[in-house]
Each structure stands twice: as C-alpha cells, then as structure tokens.
C-alpha cells in the first residue's frame, strides 16, 4: 500500500480535550514519525505538530477525528512523494 509523509498541525484551545486527543494519537501511533508540542501561555493554547507516514486515507481520518473535537483544530499538509508501505 502506498504511503505519504504528512504533517498534521493541531491547535488546542480546549485543554479538557487533551486526553481524547492523546487517545486518538495513540490509536495511530504506528504511523507517527514524531511529535512536537509547544504551549503558548500568552494565548492559553497549545500548538502541536505530528509528522506521519501513512496511507492518505489514514491521515485524512486521523486529522478529521482530531478536528472534530470541541476546541481543537487540525489540518494536514502532504508531501508529494509516495512510497510503498514497509509493514
């Protein structure tokens, strides 16, 4: 199956949803290359970037599930390069 490298940008405005967000990320942990979180105290938000290598439908599903959480926004940016899934 072809995979794509992507980055999912996440803005957390509702800290009550962090547990649910982490549960979703854990479900897709096999596809996650790395993750970086930055608390932005001046604005009371957190900014998270998650790098993934997965089939496009998996990336879309994960990003969509995250973006549907109350007080959380998510967008995916995809690499143009595709590759064969190593698993």
Helices and strands as residue ranges (DSSP letters): E 2-12, G 15-17, H 18-27, G 29-31, E 32-40, E 45-54, H 56-67, E 72-84
